[in-house]
């Protein structure tokens, strides 16, 4: 193989690896934000229930 072809092939493979890594990281960040939002909503609902019970009791 020609040296230029080998360098181009290596650059394409490295580009694909970097792209896949970026996409996987983006998916992980997105899932993390979704889970954080769900946890926040659940904690807010529990906080309101606890606050209401505490207000009724005291």
C-alpha distance matrix in Angstrom:
0.0 3.7 6.4 8.5 6.8 6.8 10.3 11.4 10.8 12.7 15.3 15.9 16.4 18.7 20.5 21.2 22.5 24.7 26.0 26.9 28.6 30.5 31.7 32.9 34.7 36.3 37.5 39.0 40.8 42.1 43.4 45.0 46.8 48.0 49.3 51.0 52.7 54.0 55.3 56.9 58.7 59.9 61.2 62.9 64.7 65.8 67.0 69.1 70.6 71.4 72.8 75.1 76.3 77.0 78.9 81.0 81.7 82.7
3.7 0.0 3.8 5.5 5.4 6.4 8.9 10.1 10.8 12.5 14.5 15.6 16.8 18.6 20.1 21.4 22.9 24.6 25.9 27.3 28.9 30.5 31.9 33.4 34.9 36.3 37.9 39.4 40.9 42.3 43.9 45.3 46.9 48.3 49.8 51.2 52.9 54.4 55.7 57.1 58.9 60.4 61.5 63.1 65.1 66.2 67.2 69.3 71.0 71.8 73.0 75.3 76.7 77.3 79.1 81.3 82.1 83.0
6.4 3.8 0.0 3.8 5.5 5.1 6.3 8.7 9.9 10.6 12.3 14.3 15.4 16.5 18.3 20.1 21.2 22.5 24.2 25.9 27.0 28.5 30.3 31.8 33.0 34.5 36.3 37.6 38.9 40.6 42.2 43.4 45.0 46.7 48.1 49.3 51.1 52.7 53.8 55.2 57.2 58.6 59.6 61.2 63.3 64.4 65.2 67.4 69.2 69.8 71.0 73.4 74.8 75.2 77.0 79.3 80.1 80.8
8.5 5.5 3.8 0.0 3.8 5.4 5.1 6.1 8.5 9.8 10.5 12.3 14.2 15.3 16.3 18.4 20.0 21.0 22.3 24.3 25.7 26.8 28.4 30.3 31.4 32.6 34.6 36.2 37.2 38.7 40.6 41.9 43.2 44.8 46.5 47.6 49.2 51.0 52.3 53.5 55.4 57.0 58.0 59.4 61.5 62.8 63.6 65.6 67.5 68.3 69.3 71.7 73.2 73.7 75.3 77.6 78.6 79.3
6.8 5.4 5.5 3.8 0.0 3.8 5.5 5.1 6.1 8.5 9.8 10.5 12.3 14.2 15.2 16.5 18.4 19.9 20.9 22.6 24.3 25.6 26.9 28.6 30.2 31.4 33.0 34.7 36.1 37.3 39.0 40.6 42.0 43.4 45.0 46.4 47.9 49.5 50.9 52.3 54.0 55.5 56.8 58.2 60.2 61.5 62.5 64.4 66.2 67.0 68.2 70.5 71.9 72.6 74.3 76.4 77.4 78.3
6.8 6.4 5.1 5.4 3.8 0.0 3.8 5.5 5.1 6.1 8.6 9.9 10.6 12.2 14.1 15.4 16.5 18.3 19.8 21.2 22.5 24.3 25.8 27.1 28.6 30.2 31.7 33.1 34.6 36.1 37.6 39.0 40.7 42.2 43.5 44.9 46.7 48.2 49.4 50.9 52.8 54.1 55.2 56.9 58.8 59.9 60.9 63.1 64.7 65.4 66.7 69.0 70.4 70.9 72.8 75.0 75.8 76.6
10.3 8.9 6.3 5.1 5.5 3.8 0.0 3.8 5.4 5.1 6.1 8.6 9.9 10.5 12.1 14.2 15.3 16.3 18.1 20.0 21.0 22.3 24.2 25.8 26.8 28.3 30.2 31.6 32.7 34.4 36.2 37.3 38.8 40.5 42.0 43.1 44.9 46.6 47.7 49.0 51.0 52.5 53.4 55.0 57.1 58.3 59.1 61.2 63.0 63.7 64.8 67.2 68.6 69.1 70.8 73.1 74.0 74.7
11.4 10.1 8.7 6.1 5.1 5.5 3.8 0.0 3.8 5.4 5.0 6.2 8.6 9.9 10.4 12.3 14.3 15.3 16.3 18.3 19.9 20.9 22.4 24.3 25.6 26.7 28.5 30.3 31.4 32.7 34.6 36.0 37.3 38.8 40.6 41.8 43.3 45.0 46.4 47.6 49.4 51.0 52.2 53.5 55.6 56.9 57.8 59.7 61.6 62.4 63.5 65.8 67.3 67.9 69.5 71.8 72.8 73.6
10.8 10.8 9.9 8.5 6.1 5.1 5.4 3.8 0.0 3.8 5.4 5.1 6.2 8.6 9.8 10.6 12.4 14.3 15.3 16.6 18.4 20.0 21.1 22.7 24.4 25.7 27.1 28.8 30.3 31.5 33.1 34.7 36.3 37.6 39.1 40.6 42.2 43.6 45.0 46.5 48.2 49.6 50.9 52.5 54.3 55.6 56.6 58.7 60.3 61.2 62.5 64.7 66.1 66.8 68.5 70.6 71.5 72.5
12.7 12.5 10.6 9.8 8.5 6.1 5.1 5.4 3.8 0.0 3.8 5.5 5.1 6.1 8.5 9.9 10.6 12.2 14.1 15.4 16.5 18.3 20.0 21.2 22.5 24.2 25.9 27.1 28.6 30.2 31.7 32.9 34.7 36.3 37.6 38.9 40.7 42.2 43.3 44.8 46.8 48.1 49.1 50.8 52.8 53.9 54.9 57.0 58.7 59.4 60.7 63.0 64.3 64.9 66.7 68.9 69.7 70.5
15.3 14.5 12.3 10.5 9.8 8.6 6.1 5.0 5.4 3.8 0.0 3.8 5.5 5.1 6.0 8.6 9.9 10.5 12.1 14.2 15.3 16.3 18.2 20.0 21.0 22.3 24.3 25.7 26.8 28.3 30.2 31.4 32.8 34.5 36.1 37.2 38.8 40.6 41.8 43.0 45.0 46.6 47.5 49.0 51.1 52.3 53.1 55.2 57.1 57.8 58.9 61.2 62.7 63.2 64.9 67.2 68.1 68.8
15.9 15.6 14.3 12.3 10.5 9.9 8.6 6.2 5.1 5.5 3.8 0.0 3.8 5.5 5.0 6.2 8.7 9.9 10.4 12.3 14.2 15.2 16.4 18.3 19.9 20.9 22.5 24.3 25.6 26.8 28.6 30.1 31.5 32.8 34.6 35.9 37.4 39.0 40.5 41.8 43.5 45.1 46.3 47.7 49.6 51.0 52.0 53.9 55.7 56.6 57.8 60.0 61.5 62.2 63.8 66.0 67.0 67.9
16.4 16.8 15.4 14.2 12.3 10.6 9.9 8.6 6.2 5.1 5.5 3.8 0.0 3.8 5.4 5.1 6.2 8.7 9.8 10.6 12.3 14.2 15.4 16.6 18.4 19.9 21.2 22.7 24.4 25.8 27.1 28.6 30.4 31.7 33.1 34.6 36.3 37.7 39.0 40.6 42.3 43.6 44.9 46.5 48.4 49.5 50.6 52.7 54.3 55.1 56.5 58.7 60.0 60.7 62.5 64.6 65.5 66.4
18.7 18.6 16.5 15.3 14.2 12.2 10.5 9.9 8.6 6.1 5.1 5.5 3.8 0.0 3.8 5.4 5.1 6.2 8.5 9.9 10.5 12.3 14.3 15.4 16.5 18.3 20.0 21.2 22.5 24.3 25.9 26.9 28.6 30.3 31.6 32.8 34.7 36.3 37.3 38.8 40.8 42.2 43.1 44.8 46.8 47.9 48.8 51.0 52.7 53.3 54.6 57.0 58.3 58.8 60.6 62.9 63.6 64.4
20.5 20.1 18.3 16.3 15.2 14.1 12.1 10.4 9.8 8.5 6.0 5.0 5.4 3.8 0.0 3.8 5.4 5.2 6.1 8.6 9.8 10.5 12.2 14.2 15.3 16.3 18.3 20.0 21.0 22.4 24.3 25.6 26.9 28.5 30.2 31.4 32.9 34.7 36.0 37.2 39.1 40.7 41.8 43.2 45.2 46.5 47.4 49.4 51.2 52.0 53.1 55.4 57.0 57.5 59.1 61.4 62.4 63.2
21.2 21.4 20.1 18.4 16.5 15.4 14.2 12.3 10.6 9.9 8.6 6.2 5.1 5.4 3.8 0.0 3.8 5.5 5.0 6.1 8.5 9.8 10.5 12.2 14.1 15.2 16.5 18.3 19.9 20.9 22.5 24.2 25.7 26.9 28.5 30.1 31.6 33.0 34.5 36.0 37.6 39.0 40.4 41.9 43.7 45.0 46.1 48.1 49.7 50.7 52.0 54.1 55.5 56.3 58.0 60.1 61.1 62.1
22.5 22.9 21.2 20.0 18.4 16.5 15.3 14.3 12.4 10.6 9.9 8.7 6.2 5.1 5.4 3.8 0.0 3.8 5.5 5.2 6.1 8.6 10.0 10.6 12.3 14.2 15.5 16.6 18.4 20.0 21.2 22.5 24.4 25.9 27.0 28.5 30.4 31.7 32.9 34.5 36.4 37.6 38.7 40.5 42.4 43.4 44.5 46.7 48.3 49.0 50.3 52.6 53.9 54.5 56.4 58.5 59.3 60.3
24.7 24.6 22.5 21.0 19.9 18.3 16.3 15.3 14.3 12.2 10.5 9.9 8.7 6.2 5.2 5.5 3.8 0.0 3.8 5.5 5.1 6.1 8.7 10.0 10.5 12.2 14.3 15.4 16.4 18.2 20.0 21.0 22.5 24.3 25.7 26.8 28.6 30.3 31.4 32.7 34.7 36.2 37.1 38.7 40.8 41.9 42.7 44.9 46.7 47.4 48.5 50.9 52.3 52.8 54.5 56.8 57.7 58.4
26.0 25.9 24.2 22.3 20.9 19.8 18.1 16.3 15.3 14.1 12.1 10.4 9.8 8.5 6.1 5.0 5.5 3.8 0.0 3.8 5.4 5.1 6.2 8.7 9.9 10.5 12.3 14.3 15.3 16.4 18.4 19.9 21.1 22.5 24.3 25.6 27.0 28.7 30.2 31.4 33.1 34.8 36.0 37.3 39.3 40.7 41.6 43.5 45.4 46.3 47.4 49.6 51.1 51.8 53.4 55.6 56.7 57.5
26.9 27.3 25.9 24.3 22.6 21.2 20.0 18.3 16.6 15.4 14.2 12.3 10.6 9.9 8.6 6.1 5.2 5.5 3.8 0.0 3.8 5.4 5.1 6.1 8.6 9.8 10.6 12.3 14.2 15.3 16.5 18.3 20.0 21.1 22.5 24.2 25.8 27.1 28.5 30.1 31.8 33.1 34.4 36.1 37.8 39.0 40.2 42.2 43.8 44.7 46.1 48.2 49.5 50.4 52.1 54.1 55.1 56.2
28.6 28.9 27.0 25.7 24.3 22.5 21.0 19.9 18.4 16.5 15.3 14.2 12.3 10.5 9.8 8.5 6.1 5.1 5.4 3.8 0.0 3.8 5.5 5.2 6.2 8.6 10.0 10.6 12.3 14.2 15.4 16.5 18.4 20.0 21.1 22.4 24.4 25.9 26.8 28.4 30.4 31.7 32.7 34.4 36.4 37.4 38.4 40.6 42.2 42.9 44.2 46.6 47.8 48.4 50.3 52.4 53.2 54.1
30.5 30.5 28.5 26.8 25.6 24.3 22.3 20.9 20.0 18.3 16.3 15.2 14.2 12.3 10.5 9.8 8.6 6.1 5.1 5.4 3.8 0.0 3.8 5.5 5.1 6.1 8.6 9.9 10.5 12.2 14.2 15.2 16.5 18.3 19.9 20.9 22.5 24.4 25.6 26.7 28.7 30.3 31.3 32.7 34.8 36.1 36.9 38.9 40.8 41.6 42.6 44.9 46.5 47.0 48.6 50.9 51.9 52.7
31.7 31.9 30.3 28.4 26.9 25.8 24.2 22.4 21.1 20.0 18.2 16.4 15.4 14.3 12.2 10.5 10.0 8.7 6.2 5.1 5.5 3.8 0.0 3.8 5.4 5.0 6.2 8.6 9.9 10.5 12.3 14.1 15.4 16.5 18.3 19.8 21.1 22.6 24.2 25.6 27.1 28.7 30.1 31.5 33.3 34.7 35.8 37.6 39.4 40.4 41.6 43.7 45.2 46.0 47.6 49.7 50.8 51.8
32.9 33.4 31.8 30.3 28.6 27.1 25.8 24.3 22.7 21.2 20.0 18.3 16.6 15.4 14.2 12.2 10.6 10.0 8.7 6.1 5.2 5.5 3.8 0.0 3.8 5.4 5.1 6.2 8.7 9.9 10.6 12.2 14.3 15.4 16.5 18.2 20.1 21.2 22.4 24.2 25.9 27.0 28.4 30.2 31.9 32.9 34.2 36.3 37.8 38.6 40.1 42.2 43.5 44.3 46.1 48.1 49.0 50.1
34.7 34.9 33.0 31.4 30.2 28.6 26.8 25.6 24.4 22.5 21.0 19.9 18.4 16.5 15.3 14.1 12.3 10.5 9.9 8.6 6.2 5.1 5.4 3.8 0.0 3.8 5.4 5.1 6.2 8.6 9.9 10.5 12.3 14.3 15.3 16.3 18.4 20.0 20.9 22.3 24.4 25.7 26.6 28.3 30.4 31.4 32.3 34.5 36.2 36.9 38.1 40.5 41.8 42.4 44.2 46.4 47.2 48.1
36.3 36.3 34.5 32.6 31.4 30.2 28.3 26.7 25.7 24.2 22.3 20.9 19.9 18.3 16.3 15.2 14.2 12.2 10.5 9.8 8.6 6.1 5.0 5.4 3.8 0.0 3.8 5.4 5.1 6.1 8.6 9.8 10.6 12.3 14.2 15.2 16.6 18.5 19.9 21.0 22.7 24.5 25.6 26.9 28.9 30.3 31.2 33.1 35.0 35.9 36.9 39.1 40.7 41.4 42.9 45.1 46.2 47.1
37.5 37.9 36.3 34.6 33.0 31.7 30.2 28.5 27.1 25.9 24.3 22.5 21.2 20.0 18.3 16.5 15.5 14.3 12.3 10.6 10.0 8.6 6.2 5.1 5.4 3.8 0.0 3.8 5.5 5.1 6.1 8.5 9.9 10.5 12.2 14.1 15.4 16.5 18.2 19.8 21.2 22.6 24.2 25.7 27.3 28.7 30.0 31.8 33.3 34.4 35.8 37.7 39.2 40.2 41.8 43.7 44.9 46.0
39.0 39.4 37.6 36.2 34.7 33.1 31.6 30.3 28.8 27.1 25.7 24.3 22.7 21.2 20.0 18.3 16.6 15.4 14.3 12.3 10.6 9.9 8.6 6.2 5.1 5.4 3.8 0.0 3.8 5.4 5.2 6.0 8.6 9.9 10.5 12.1 14.2 15.3 16.3 18.1 20.0 21.0 22.2 24.1 25.9 26.8 28.0 30.2 31.7 32.4 33.9 36.1 37.3 38.1 40.0 42.0 42.8 43.9
40.8 40.9 38.9 37.2 36.1 34.6 32.7 31.4 30.3 28.6 26.8 25.6 24.4 22.5 21.0 19.9 18.4 16.4 15.3 14.2 12.3 10.5 9.9 8.7 6.2 5.1 5.5 3.8 0.0 3.8 5.5 5.0 6.2 8.6 9.9 10.4 12.3 14.3 15.2 16.3 18.4 20.0 20.8 22.3 24.5 25.6 26.4 28.5 30.4 31.1 32.2 34.5 36.0 36.5 38.2 40.4 41.4 42.2
42.1 42.3 40.6 38.7 37.3 36.1 34.4 32.7 31.5 30.2 28.3 26.8 25.8 24.3 22.4 20.9 20.0 18.2 16.4 15.3 14.2 12.2 10.5 9.9 8.6 6.1 5.1 5.4 3.8 0.0 3.8 5.4 5.2 6.2 8.7 9.8 10.7 12.5 14.3 15.3 16.7 18.6 20.0 21.1 22.9 24.6 25.5 27.2 29.1 30.2 31.3 33.3 35.0 35.8 37.3 39.3 40.6 41.6
43.4 43.9 42.2 40.6 39.0 37.6 36.2 34.6 33.1 31.7 30.2 28.6 27.1 25.9 24.3 22.5 21.2 20.0 18.4 16.5 15.4 14.2 12.3 10.6 9.9 8.6 6.1 5.2 5.5 3.8 0.0 3.8 5.4 5.0 6.1 8.5 9.9 10.6 12.2 14.1 15.4 16.6 18.2 19.8 21.3 22.6 24.0 25.9 27.3 28.4 29.9 31.8 33.1 34.2 35.9 37.7 38.8 40.1
45.0 45.3 43.4 41.9 40.6 39.0 37.3 36.0 34.7 32.9 31.4 30.1 28.6 26.9 25.6 24.2 22.5 21.0 19.9 18.3 16.5 15.2 14.1 12.2 10.5 9.8 8.5 6.0 5.0 5.4 3.8 0.0 3.8 5.4 5.1 6.1 8.6 9.9 10.4 12.1 14.3 15.3 16.2 18.1 20.1 21.0 22.0 24.2 25.8 26.5 27.9 30.1 31.4 32.1 33.9 36.0 36.9 37.9
46.8 46.9 45.0 43.2 42.0 40.7 38.8 37.3 36.3 34.7 32.8 31.5 30.4 28.6 26.9 25.7 24.4 22.5 21.1 20.0 18.4 16.5 15.4 14.3 12.3 10.6 9.9 8.6 6.2 5.2 5.4 3.8 0.0 3.8 5.5 4.9 6.2 8.6 9.8 10.4 12.3 14.3 15.2 16.3 18.5 19.9 20.6 22.5 24.5 25.4 26.3 28.5 30.2 30.9 32.3 34.5 35.7 36.6
48.0 48.3 46.7 44.8 43.4 42.2 40.5 38.8 37.6 36.3 34.5 32.8 31.7 30.3 28.5 26.9 25.9 24.3 22.5 21.1 20.0 18.3 16.5 15.4 14.3 12.3 10.5 9.9 8.6 6.2 5.0 5.4 3.8 0.0 3.8 5.4 5.1 6.3 8.7 9.8 10.7 12.5 14.3 15.4 16.8 18.6 19.9 21.4 23.0 24.4 25.6 27.3 29.0 30.1 31.6 33.4 34.7 36.0
49.3 49.8 48.1 46.5 45.0 43.5 42.0 40.6 39.1 37.6 36.1 34.6 33.1 31.6 30.2 28.5 27.0 25.7 24.3 22.5 21.1 19.9 18.3 16.5 15.3 14.2 12.2 10.5 9.9 8.7 6.1 5.1 5.5 3.8 0.0 3.8 5.4 5.1 6.1 8.5 9.9 10.6 12.1 14.1 15.5 16.5 18.0 20.0 21.3 22.3 23.9 25.8 27.1 28.1 29.9 31.7 32.7 34.1
51.0 51.2 49.3 47.6 46.4 44.9 43.1 41.8 40.6 38.9 37.2 35.9 34.6 32.8 31.4 30.1 28.5 26.8 25.6 24.2 22.4 20.9 19.8 18.2 16.3 15.2 14.1 12.1 10.4 9.8 8.5 6.1 4.9 5.4 3.8 0.0 3.8 5.5 5.1 6.0 8.6 9.9 10.4 12.1 14.3 15.3 16.1 18.2 20.0 20.7 21.9 24.2 25.6 26.3 27.9 30.1 31.1 32.0
52.7 52.9 51.1 49.2 47.9 46.7 44.9 43.3 42.2 40.7 38.8 37.4 36.3 34.7 32.9 31.6 30.4 28.6 27.0 25.8 24.4 22.5 21.1 20.1 18.4 16.6 15.4 14.2 12.3 10.7 9.9 8.6 6.2 5.1 5.4 3.8 0.0 3.8 5.5 5.0 6.2 8.7 9.9 10.5 12.4 14.3 15.1 16.6 18.6 19.9 20.7 22.6 24.5 25.4 26.7 28.7 30.1 31.2
54.0 54.4 52.7 51.0 49.5 48.2 46.6 45.0 43.6 42.2 40.6 39.0 37.7 36.3 34.7 33.0 31.7 30.3 28.7 27.1 25.9 24.4 22.6 21.2 20.0 18.5 16.5 15.3 14.3 12.5 10.6 9.9 8.6 6.3 5.1 5.5 3.8 0.0 3.8 5.4 5.2 6.3 8.6 9.9 10.8 12.5 14.2 15.6 16.9 18.4 19.9 21.4 22.9 24.3 25.8 27.4 28.7 30.2
55.3 55.7 53.8 52.3 50.9 49.4 47.7 46.4 45.0 43.3 41.8 40.5 39.0 37.3 36.0 34.5 32.9 31.4 30.2 28.5 26.8 25.6 24.2 22.4 20.9 19.9 18.2 16.3 15.2 14.3 12.2 10.4 9.8 8.7 6.1 5.1 5.5 3.8 0.0 3.8 5.5 5.1 6.1 8.5 10.0 10.6 12.0 14.2 15.4 16.3 17.9 19.9 21.1 22.1 23.9 25.7 26.7 28.0
56.9 57.1 55.2 53.5 52.3 50.9 49.0 47.6 46.5 44.8 43.0 41.8 40.6 38.8 37.2 36.0 34.5 32.7 31.4 30.1 28.4 26.7 25.6 24.2 22.3 21.0 19.8 18.1 16.3 15.3 14.1 12.1 10.4 9.8 8.5 6.0 5.0 5.4 3.8 0.0 3.8 5.5 5.2 6.0 8.6 9.9 10.3 12.2 14.3 15.1 16.0 18.2 19.9 20.6 22.0 24.2 25.4 26.3
58.7 58.9 57.2 55.4 54.0 52.8 51.0 49.4 48.2 46.8 45.0 43.5 42.3 40.8 39.1 37.6 36.4 34.7 33.1 31.8 30.4 28.7 27.1 25.9 24.4 22.7 21.2 20.0 18.4 16.7 15.4 14.3 12.3 10.7 9.9 8.6 6.2 5.2 5.5 3.8 0.0 3.8 5.5 5.1 6.3 8.7 9.8 10.7 12.5 14.3 15.2 16.7 18.6 19.9 21.0 22.8 24.4 25.7
59.9 60.4 58.6 57.0 55.5 54.1 52.5 51.0 49.6 48.1 46.6 45.1 43.6 42.2 40.7 39.0 37.6 36.2 34.8 33.1 31.7 30.3 28.7 27.0 25.7 24.5 22.6 21.0 20.0 18.6 16.6 15.3 14.3 12.5 10.6 9.9 8.7 6.3 5.1 5.5 3.8 0.0 3.8 5.4 5.2 6.3 8.6 10.0 10.8 12.3 14.1 15.5 16.7 18.2 19.9 21.4 22.6 24.2
61.2 61.5 59.6 58.0 56.8 55.2 53.4 52.2 50.9 49.1 47.5 46.3 44.9 43.1 41.8 40.4 38.7 37.1 36.0 34.4 32.7 31.3 30.1 28.4 26.6 25.6 24.2 22.2 20.8 20.0 18.2 16.2 15.2 14.3 12.1 10.4 9.9 8.6 6.1 5.2 5.5 3.8 0.0 3.8 5.4 5.0 6.0 8.6 9.8 10.3 11.9 14.1 15.2 16.0 17.9 19.8 20.7 21.9
62.9 63.1 61.2 59.4 58.2 56.9 55.0 53.5 52.5 50.8 49.0 47.7 46.5 44.8 43.2 41.9 40.5 38.7 37.3 36.1 34.4 32.7 31.5 30.2 28.3 26.9 25.7 24.1 22.3 21.1 19.8 18.1 16.3 15.4 14.1 12.1 10.5 9.9 8.5 6.0 5.1 5.4 3.8 0.0 3.8 5.5 5.0 6.2 8.7 9.8 10.3 12.3 14.3 15.1 16.2 18.3 19.8 20.8
64.7 65.1 63.3 61.5 60.2 58.8 57.1 55.6 54.3 52.8 51.1 49.6 48.4 46.8 45.2 43.7 42.4 40.8 39.3 37.8 36.4 34.8 33.3 31.9 30.4 28.9 27.3 25.9 24.5 22.9 21.3 20.1 18.5 16.8 15.5 14.3 12.4 10.8 10.0 8.6 6.3 5.2 5.4 3.8 0.0 3.8 5.4 5.2 6.3 8.7 9.8 10.7 12.5 14.2 15.4 16.7 18.4 20.1
65.8 66.2 64.4 62.8 61.5 59.9 58.3 56.9 55.6 53.9 52.3 51.0 49.5 47.9 46.5 45.0 43.4 41.9 40.7 39.0 37.4 36.1 34.7 32.9 31.4 30.3 28.7 26.8 25.6 24.6 22.6 21.0 19.9 18.6 16.5 15.3 14.3 12.5 10.6 9.9 8.7 6.3 5.0 5.5 3.8 0.0 3.8 5.4 5.1 6.1 8.4 9.8 10.6 12.1 14.0 15.3 16.3 18.1
67.0 67.2 65.2 63.6 62.5 60.9 59.1 57.8 56.6 54.9 53.1 52.0 50.6 48.8 47.4 46.1 44.5 42.7 41.6 40.2 38.4 36.9 35.8 34.2 32.3 31.2 30.0 28.0 26.4 25.5 24.0 22.0 20.6 19.9 18.0 16.1 15.1 14.2 12.0 10.3 9.8 8.6 6.0 5.0 5.4 3.8 0.0 3.8 5.5 5.1 5.9 8.5 9.9 10.3 12.0 14.1 15.1 16.1
69.1 69.3 67.4 65.6 64.4 63.1 61.2 59.7 58.7 57.0 55.2 53.9 52.7 51.0 49.4 48.1 46.7 44.9 43.5 42.2 40.6 38.9 37.6 36.3 34.5 33.1 31.8 30.2 28.5 27.2 25.9 24.2 22.5 21.4 20.0 18.2 16.6 15.6 14.2 12.2 10.7 10.0 8.6 6.2 5.2 5.4 3.8 0.0 3.8 5.5 5.0 6.1 8.6 9.8 10.4 12.2 14.1 15.3
70.6 71.0 69.2 67.5 66.2 64.7 63.0 61.6 60.3 58.7 57.1 55.7 54.3 52.7 51.2 49.7 48.3 46.7 45.4 43.8 42.2 40.8 39.4 37.8 36.2 35.0 33.3 31.7 30.4 29.1 27.3 25.8 24.5 23.0 21.3 20.0 18.6 16.9 15.4 14.3 12.5 10.8 9.8 8.7 6.3 5.1 5.5 3.8 0.0 3.8 5.4 5.1 6.2 8.6 9.9 10.6 12.2 14.3
71.4 71.8 69.8 68.3 67.0 65.4 63.7 62.4 61.2 59.4 57.8 56.6 55.1 53.3 52.0 50.7 49.0 47.4 46.3 44.7 42.9 41.6 40.4 38.6 36.9 35.9 34.4 32.4 31.1 30.2 28.4 26.5 25.4 24.4 22.3 20.7 19.9 18.4 16.3 15.1 14.3 12.3 10.3 9.8 8.7 6.1 5.1 5.5 3.8 0.0 3.8 5.4 5.1 6.0 8.5 9.9 10.4 12.0
72.8 73.0 71.0 69.3 68.2 66.7 64.8 63.5 62.5 60.7 58.9 57.8 56.5 54.6 53.1 52.0 50.3 48.5 47.4 46.1 44.2 42.6 41.6 40.1 38.1 36.9 35.8 33.9 32.2 31.3 29.9 27.9 26.3 25.6 23.9 21.9 20.7 19.9 17.9 16.0 15.2 14.1 11.9 10.3 9.8 8.4 5.9 5.0 5.4 3.8 0.0 3.8 5.5 5.1 6.1 8.6 9.9 10.5
75.1 75.3 73.4 71.7 70.5 69.0 67.2 65.8 64.7 63.0 61.2 60.0 58.7 57.0 55.4 54.1 52.6 50.9 49.6 48.2 46.6 44.9 43.7 42.2 40.5 39.1 37.7 36.1 34.5 33.3 31.8 30.1 28.5 27.3 25.8 24.2 22.6 21.4 19.9 18.2 16.7 15.5 14.1 12.3 10.7 9.8 8.5 6.1 5.1 5.4 3.8 0.0 3.8 5.5 5.1 6.2 8.6 10.1
76.3 76.7 74.8 73.2 71.9 70.4 68.6 67.3 66.1 64.3 62.7 61.5 60.0 58.3 57.0 55.5 53.9 52.3 51.1 49.5 47.8 46.5 45.2 43.5 41.8 40.7 39.2 37.3 36.0 35.0 33.1 31.4 30.2 29.0 27.1 25.6 24.5 22.9 21.1 19.9 18.6 16.7 15.2 14.3 12.5 10.6 9.9 8.6 6.2 5.1 5.5 3.8 0.0 3.8 5.4 5.1 6.0 8.6
77.0 77.3 75.2 73.7 72.6 70.9 69.1 67.9 66.8 64.9 63.2 62.2 60.7 58.8 57.5 56.3 54.5 52.8 51.8 50.4 48.4 47.0 46.0 44.3 42.4 41.4 40.2 38.1 36.5 35.8 34.2 32.1 30.9 30.1 28.1 26.3 25.4 24.3 22.1 20.6 19.9 18.2 16.0 15.1 14.2 12.1 10.3 9.8 8.6 6.0 5.1 5.5 3.8 0.0 3.8 5.5 5.1 6.0
78.9 79.1 77.0 75.3 74.3 72.8 70.8 69.5 68.5 66.7 64.9 63.8 62.5 60.6 59.1 58.0 56.4 54.5 53.4 52.1 50.3 48.6 47.6 46.1 44.2 42.9 41.8 40.0 38.2 37.3 35.9 33.9 32.3 31.6 29.9 27.9 26.7 25.8 23.9 22.0 21.0 19.9 17.9 16.2 15.4 14.0 12.0 10.4 9.9 8.5 6.1 5.1 5.4 3.8 0.0 3.8 5.5 5.5
81.0 81.3 79.3 77.6 76.4 75.0 73.1 71.8 70.6 68.9 67.2 66.0 64.6 62.9 61.4 60.1 58.5 56.8 55.6 54.1 52.4 50.9 49.7 48.1 46.4 45.1 43.7 42.0 40.4 39.3 37.7 36.0 34.5 33.4 31.7 30.1 28.7 27.4 25.7 24.2 22.8 21.4 19.8 18.3 16.7 15.3 14.1 12.2 10.6 9.9 8.6 6.2 5.1 5.5 3.8 0.0 3.8 5.8
81.7 82.1 80.1 78.6 77.4 75.8 74.0 72.8 71.5 69.7 68.1 67.0 65.5 63.6 62.4 61.1 59.3 57.7 56.7 55.1 53.2 51.9 50.8 49.0 47.2 46.2 44.9 42.8 41.4 40.6 38.8 36.9 35.7 34.7 32.7 31.1 30.1 28.7 26.7 25.4 24.4 22.6 20.7 19.8 18.4 16.3 15.1 14.1 12.2 10.4 9.9 8.6 6.0 5.1 5.5 3.8 0.0 3.8
82.7 83.0 80.8 79.3 78.3 76.6 74.7 73.6 72.5 70.5 68.8 67.9 66.4 64.4 63.2 62.1 60.3 58.4 57.5 56.2 54.1 52.7 51.8 50.1 48.1 47.1 46.0 43.9 42.2 41.6 40.1 37.9 36.6 36.0 34.1 32.0 31.2 30.2 28.0 26.3 25.7 24.2 21.9 20.8 20.1 18.1 16.1 15.3 14.3 12.0 10.5 10.1 8.6 6.0 5.5 5.8 3.8 0.0
